[in-house]
């Protein structure tokens, strides 16, 4: 259970604002049962609030690095996104599903083509690299 003494500078807390996580900027005590919190919400707006002991059960310290954490397994994400794609195709008509599939394949191919072209351009020995082309023209960056 959270105690008011746990609310220190840099702590991320849920329950100060409804449905939001705040980062505590400063905590100033007023007696033994009241702490004045200065906090910053997700949008960066500063706020100030007096928190009494009777609110301890409604507060929770967030320890996982904030509202967003990128530590999940990538394979599970791919599996979930594929399941979502299949569900979307199921909900679409046959013509819409074919169009959706073609568009996603086109976007994937273009992304892969752009990525491989960028890698080729970075290679100093590639005939398509900007350095090689500049050397052939006799101009250098």
Secondary structure, DSSP 4 states (H G I P E B T S, - for coil): ---GGG--TT-EEESSSTT-EEEEEEEEESSSSEEEEEEE-TTS-EEEEEEEGGGGGG-EEE-SSSS----S-HHHHHHHHHHHHHHHHHHS-HHHHHHHHHHHHHHHHHHHHHHHHHHHHH-TT-TTSHHHHHHHHT---
